[in-house]
Protein backbone atom coordinates (compact mmCIF):
# COMPACT_ATOMS: atom_id res chain seq x y z
CA UNK A 1 0.00 0.00 0.00
CA UNK A 2 1.24 3.47 -0.83
CA UNK A 3 1.70 6.11 1.81
CA UNK A 4 -0.77 8.50 0.26
CA UNK A 5 -3.51 5.85 0.50
CA UNK A 6 -3.33 5.59 4.30
CA UNK A 7 -5.46 8.61 4.96
CA UNK A 8 -8.27 7.34 2.74
CA UNK A 9 -9.12 4.79 5.40
CA UNK A 10 -9.06 7.40 8.12
CA UNK A 11 -11.35 9.58 5.98
CA UNK A 12 -13.69 6.66 5.33
CA UNK A 13 -14.35 5.80 8.96
CA UNK A 14 -16.30 7.78 11.52
CA UNK A 15 -14.81 5.80 14.38
CA UNK A 16 -11.15 4.97 14.74
CA UNK A 17 -9.45 2.98 17.50
CA UNK A 18 -5.67 3.17 17.64
CA UNK A 19 -3.61 0.28 19.03
CA UNK A 20 0.03 -0.37 19.79
CA UNK A 21 2.22 -3.14 21.15
CA UNK A 22 2.55 -4.68 24.57
CA UNK A 23 5.14 -3.16 26.90
CA UNK A 24 4.80 0.07 24.90
CA UNK A 25 7.74 2.40 24.39
CA UNK A 26 7.98 6.07 23.52
CA UNK A 27 7.44 5.51 19.82
CA UNK A 28 4.35 3.40 20.42
CA UNK A 29 2.81 6.07 22.67
CA UNK A 30 3.99 8.80 20.33
CA UNK A 31 2.48 7.29 17.20
CA UNK A 32 -0.78 6.35 18.94
CA UNK A 33 -1.36 9.63 20.73
CA UNK A 34 0.06 11.63 17.84
CA UNK A 35 -2.39 10.10 15.37
CA UNK A 36 -5.24 10.43 17.85
CA UNK A 37 -4.57 14.13 18.32
CA UNK A 38 -4.20 14.75 14.59
CA UNK A 39 -7.63 13.20 14.05
CA UNK A 40 -9.15 15.20 16.93
CA UNK A 41 -7.66 18.41 15.59
CA UNK A 42 -8.61 17.98 11.93
CA UNK A 43 -11.74 15.82 12.03
CA UNK A 44 -13.62 16.93 15.13
CA UNK A 45 -16.71 14.94 14.14
CA UNK A 46 -14.89 11.62 14.17
CA UNK A 47 -14.80 9.43 17.26
CA UNK A 48 -11.21 8.44 18.07
CA UNK A 49 -9.67 6.35 20.82
CA UNK A 50 -6.19 5.16 21.68
CA UNK A 51 -6.01 1.97 23.74
CA UNK A 52 -3.37 -0.26 25.27
CA UNK A 53 -1.09 -0.90 28.20
CA UNK A 54 0.16 1.92 30.35
CA UNK A 55 3.86 2.74 30.51
CA UNK A 56 5.08 4.83 33.43
CA UNK A 57 8.03 6.02 31.35
CA UNK A 58 5.95 7.92 28.80
CA UNK A 59 2.75 8.37 30.76
CA UNK A 60 3.34 12.15 30.68
CA UNK A 61 2.14 12.13 27.05
CA UNK A 62 -1.40 11.22 28.02
CA UNK A 63 -3.63 8.33 29.02
CA UNK A 64 -5.18 5.61 26.97
CA UNK A 65 -8.95 5.22 26.68
CA UNK A 66 -11.12 2.55 28.31
CA UNK A 67 -13.70 1.30 25.84
CA UNK A 68 -16.37 -1.42 25.66
CA UNK A 69 -16.47 -4.16 23.07
CA UNK A 70 -19.45 -2.41 21.51
CA UNK A 71 -17.25 0.58 20.65
CA UNK A 72 -15.53 -1.58 18.04
CA UNK A 73 -18.73 -1.86 16.02
CA UNK A 74 -18.11 -0.29 12.58
CA UNK A 75 -14.77 1.07 13.76
CA UNK A 76 -11.44 1.07 11.95
CA UNK A 77 -8.74 -0.57 14.07
CA UNK A 78 -5.38 1.07 13.43
CA UNK A 79 -2.28 -0.67 14.77
CA UNK A 80 0.98 1.28 14.89
CA UNK A 81 4.60 0.32 15.59
CA UNK A 82 3.81 -3.41 15.87
CA UNK A 83 5.40 -5.97 13.54
CA UNK A 84 3.45 -9.07 14.53
CA UNK A 85 -0.12 -9.61 15.71
CA UNK A 86 1.06 -11.49 18.80
CA UNK A 87 2.51 -8.28 20.15
CA UNK A 88 -0.61 -6.14 19.74
CA UNK A 89 -1.45 -5.25 23.30
CA UNK A 90 -5.23 -5.08 22.94
CA UNK A 91 -6.46 -8.29 21.32
CA UNK A 92 -9.88 -6.76 20.66
CA UNK A 93 -8.40 -4.93 17.67
CA UNK A 94 -9.92 -7.79 15.68
CA UNK A 95 -13.38 -6.58 16.61
CA UNK A 96 -12.94 -3.56 14.36
CA UNK A 97 -14.57 -3.71 10.93
CA UNK A 98 -11.17 -3.46 9.24
CA UNK A 99 -7.58 -3.34 10.42
CA UNK A 100 -4.95 -0.90 9.21
CA UNK A 101 -1.32 -1.61 10.07
CA UNK A 102 1.19 1.27 10.05
CA UNK A 103 4.71 0.21 10.94
CA UNK A 104 8.44 0.67 10.40
CA UNK A 105 9.72 -2.77 11.47
CA UNK A 106 10.69 -5.45 8.97
CA UNK A 107 7.49 -6.73 7.42
CA UNK A 108 7.01 -10.25 8.72
CA UNK A 109 3.23 -10.41 9.07
CA UNK A 110 0.54 -8.63 7.13
CA UNK A 111 -2.09 -8.86 9.83
CA UNK A 112 -4.03 -5.86 8.59
CA UNK A 113 -6.64 -5.64 5.86
CA UNK A 114 -4.41 -2.78 4.76
CA UNK A 115 -0.72 -2.71 5.55
CA UNK A 116 1.69 0.16 5.29
CA UNK A 117 5.23 -0.80 6.24
CA UNK A 118 8.30 1.27 5.44
CA UNK A 119 11.53 0.41 7.20
CA UNK A 120 13.23 3.58 5.99
CA UNK A 121 11.48 5.40 8.83
CA UNK A 122 13.41 5.24 12.10
CA UNK A 123 10.17 5.62 14.06
CA UNK A 124 6.48 4.95 13.52
CA UNK A 125 5.97 8.47 14.85
CA UNK A 126 7.91 9.79 11.86
CA UNK A 127 5.46 8.05 9.50
CA UNK A 128 2.52 9.65 11.30
CA UNK A 129 4.22 13.05 11.21
CA UNK A 130 4.92 12.64 7.51
CA UNK A 131 1.26 11.81 6.85
CA UNK A 132 0.15 14.95 8.63
CA UNK A 133 2.70 17.23 6.99
CA UNK A 134 2.27 15.83 3.47
CA UNK A 135 -1.50 16.26 3.74
CA UNK A 136 -1.34 19.66 5.41
CA UNK A 137 -3.12 18.47 8.52
CA UNK A 138 -2.78 20.51 11.68
CA UNK A 139 -0.84 19.00 14.57
CA UNK A 140 -1.83 20.25 18.02
CA UNK A 141 0.62 20.68 20.89
CA UNK A 142 -0.25 17.36 22.53
CA UNK A 143 0.13 15.53 19.25
CA UNK A 144 3.37 17.27 18.34
CA UNK A 145 4.85 16.54 21.78
CA UNK A 146 3.87 12.87 21.52
CA UNK A 147 5.28 12.47 18.00
CA UNK A 148 8.48 14.29 18.92
CA UNK A 149 8.91 11.93 21.89
CA UNK A 150 8.41 8.93 19.63
CA UNK A 151 11.07 10.07 17.20
CA UNK A 152 13.49 11.08 19.97
CA UNK A 153 13.20 7.74 21.77
CA UNK A 154 13.34 5.42 18.74
CA UNK A 155 16.35 7.22 17.29
CA UNK A 156 18.23 7.36 20.61
CA UNK A 157 18.01 11.15 20.40
CA UNK A 158 18.81 11.35 16.68
CA UNK A 159 21.92 9.22 16.95
CA UNK A 160 21.00 6.03 15.10
CA UNK A 161 21.22 5.16 11.45
CA UNK A 162 17.89 5.78 9.83
CA UNK A 163 17.86 9.37 11.00
CA UNK A 164 17.77 11.44 7.83
CA UNK A 165 17.21 14.90 6.49
CA UNK A 166 13.55 13.91 6.34
CA UNK A 167 13.59 13.16 10.06
CA UNK A 168 14.89 16.62 10.85
CA UNK A 169 12.53 18.37 8.45
CA UNK A 170 9.55 16.58 9.98
CA UNK A 171 10.81 17.30 13.49
CA UNK A 172 11.04 20.98 12.58
CA UNK A 173 7.31 20.83 11.79
CA UNK A 174 6.66 19.29 15.18
CA UNK A 175 8.64 22.01 16.93
CA UNK A 176 6.83 24.68 14.92
CA UNK A 177 3.57 23.03 15.96
CA UNK A 178 4.48 23.54 19.59
CA UNK A 179 6.15 20.28 20.66
CA UNK A 180 7.31 20.95 24.19
CA UNK A 181 10.96 19.96 24.08
CA UNK A 182 11.59 20.83 27.68
CA UNK A 183 8.77 18.64 29.00
CA UNK A 184 9.98 15.78 26.83
CA UNK A 185 13.58 16.20 27.86
CA UNK A 186 12.76 16.53 31.56
CA UNK A 187 10.55 13.47 31.54
CA UNK A 188 12.80 11.23 29.49
CA UNK A 189 15.81 12.28 31.50
CA UNK A 190 14.16 11.67 34.86
CA UNK A 191 16.37 9.68 37.11
CA UNK A 192 15.39 8.13 40.39
CA UNK A 193 17.66 6.82 43.07
CA UNK A 194 16.74 3.20 42.35
CA UNK A 195 17.63 3.33 38.69
CA UNK A 196 20.76 5.32 39.39
CA UNK A 197 21.90 2.62 41.80
CA UNK A 198 21.00 -0.08 39.30
CA UNK A 199 23.24 1.66 36.78
CA UNK A 200 26.02 1.21 39.28
CA UNK A 201 25.20 -2.49 39.38
CA UNK A 202 25.28 -2.73 35.58
CA UNK A 203 28.60 -0.94 35.36
CA UNK A 204 30.15 -3.17 38.02
CA UNK A 205 28.80 -6.55 36.97
CA UNK A 206 28.86 -6.74 33.19
CA UNK A 207 30.61 -9.66 31.54
CA UNK A 208 32.80 -9.39 28.46
CA UNK A 209 33.76 -12.22 26.13
CA UNK A 210 37.00 -12.66 24.21
CA UNK A 211 35.06 -12.33 20.96
CA UNK A 212 33.88 -8.80 21.68
CA UNK A 213 30.44 -9.29 23.26
CA UNK A 214 29.47 -7.50 26.47
CA UNK A 215 26.39 -8.34 28.51
CA UNK A 216 24.74 -8.10 31.88
CA UNK A 217 22.53 -10.73 33.51
CA UNK A 218 19.70 -9.77 35.81
CA UNK A 219 17.37 -11.94 37.79
CA UNK A 220 14.39 -11.32 40.03
CA UNK A 221 16.50 -11.12 43.13
CA UNK A 222 18.53 -8.25 41.69
CA UNK A 223 15.40 -6.44 40.54
CA UNK A 224 13.90 -6.87 43.99
CA UNK A 225 17.06 -5.75 45.72
CA UNK A 226 17.13 -2.57 43.65
CA UNK A 227 13.36 -2.18 43.65
CA UNK A 228 13.02 -1.68 39.89
CA UNK A 229 10.63 -3.12 37.34
CA UNK A 230 11.74 -5.32 34.46
CA UNK A 231 10.84 -2.42 32.19
CA UNK A 232 13.18 -0.03 33.99
CA UNK A 233 15.94 -2.61 34.06
CA UNK A 234 15.53 -3.32 30.33
CA UNK A 235 15.93 0.33 29.50
CA UNK A 236 19.53 0.15 30.75
CA UNK A 237 20.77 -1.89 27.82
CA UNK A 238 22.52 1.03 26.18
CA UNK A 239 24.73 1.63 29.20
CA UNK A 240 26.87 -1.16 27.79
CA UNK A 241 27.19 0.35 24.34
CA UNK A 242 30.39 1.90 23.13
CA UNK A 243 32.98 -0.15 24.97
CA UNK A 244 36.05 -0.28 22.77
CA UNK A 245 36.39 -3.62 20.96
CA UNK A 246 32.86 -4.69 21.95
CA UNK A 247 30.47 -3.85 19.11
CA UNK A 248 27.60 -6.00 20.41
CA UNK A 249 25.99 -5.69 23.80
CA UNK A 250 22.99 -7.12 25.60
CA UNK A 251 20.93 -6.98 28.72
CA UNK A 252 19.41 -10.28 29.82
CA UNK A 253 16.53 -10.52 32.21
CA UNK A 254 15.45 -13.77 33.77
CA UNK A 255 11.70 -14.30 33.60
CA UNK A 256 9.89 -17.24 35.20
CA UNK A 257 10.35 -19.66 32.36
CA UNK A 258 12.68 -17.88 29.97
CA UNK A 259 15.36 -15.23 29.60
CA UNK A 260 14.57 -12.14 27.59
CA UNK A 261 17.51 -10.59 25.82
CA UNK A 262 17.73 -7.02 24.61
CA UNK A 263 20.42 -7.02 22.00
CA UNK A 264 22.19 -4.03 20.47
CA UNK A 265 25.06 -3.47 18.06
CA UNK A 266 27.00 -0.63 16.55
CA UNK A 267 28.20 -2.67 13.59
CA UNK A 268 27.49 -6.38 13.26
CA UNK A 269 24.07 -7.49 12.09
CA UNK A 270 22.37 -9.17 15.01
CA UNK A 271 18.79 -9.69 13.83
CA UNK A 272 19.56 -13.12 12.32
CA UNK A 273 20.96 -14.40 15.60
CA UNK A 274 17.94 -12.95 17.39
CA UNK A 275 15.67 -14.77 14.95
CA UNK A 276 17.40 -18.08 15.73
CA UNK A 277 16.55 -17.49 19.39
CA UNK A 278 12.82 -16.81 19.04
CA UNK A 279 13.23 -13.12 18.44
CA UNK A 280 13.97 -10.54 15.80
CA UNK A 281 13.89 -6.84 15.15
CA UNK A 282 16.18 -4.40 13.45
CA UNK A 283 19.65 -5.18 12.09
CA UNK A 284 21.30 -3.46 15.06
CA UNK A 285 18.58 -3.54 17.70
CA UNK A 286 16.82 -6.81 18.35
CA UNK A 287 15.24 -8.91 21.04
CA UNK A 288 15.71 -12.61 21.66
CA UNK A 289 14.59 -15.27 24.12
CA UNK A 290 16.66 -18.00 25.75
CA UNK A 291 14.80 -20.98 27.18
CA UNK A 292 17.32 -21.14 30.01
CA UNK A 293 20.83 -20.04 30.88
CA UNK A 294 22.10 -23.30 29.36
CA UNK A 295 21.51 -21.73 25.94
CA UNK A 296 23.75 -18.79 26.71
CA UNK A 297 27.00 -20.33 25.46
CA UNK A 298 25.42 -21.15 22.12
CA UNK A 299 24.00 -17.65 21.92
CA UNK A 300 27.40 -16.08 22.62
CA UNK A 301 29.00 -18.26 19.93
CA UNK A 302 26.47 -17.08 17.37
CA UNK A 303 27.02 -13.45 18.30
CA UNK A 304 30.79 -13.82 18.12
CA UNK A 305 30.46 -15.33 14.63
CA UNK A 306 28.63 -12.20 13.52
CA UNK A 307 31.31 -10.01 15.06
CA UNK A 308 34.04 -11.91 13.18
CA UNK A 309 32.05 -11.67 9.95
CA UNK A 310 31.62 -7.94 10.44
CA UNK A 311 35.28 -7.34 11.24
CA UNK A 312 36.39 -9.17 8.09
CA UNK A 313 33.91 -7.17 5.97
CA UNK A 314 35.13 -3.89 7.44
CA UNK A 315 38.73 -4.78 6.67
CA UNK A 316 37.98 -5.43 3.00
MN1 LIG B 1 9.10 2.12 16.84
Boltz pocket constraint, residues with backbone or C-beta under 6 A from the ligand:
constraints:
  - pocket:
      binder: B
      contacts: [[A, 27], [A, 28], [A, 81], [A, 104], [A, 122], [A, 123], [A, 124], [A, 154]]
      max_distance: 6.0
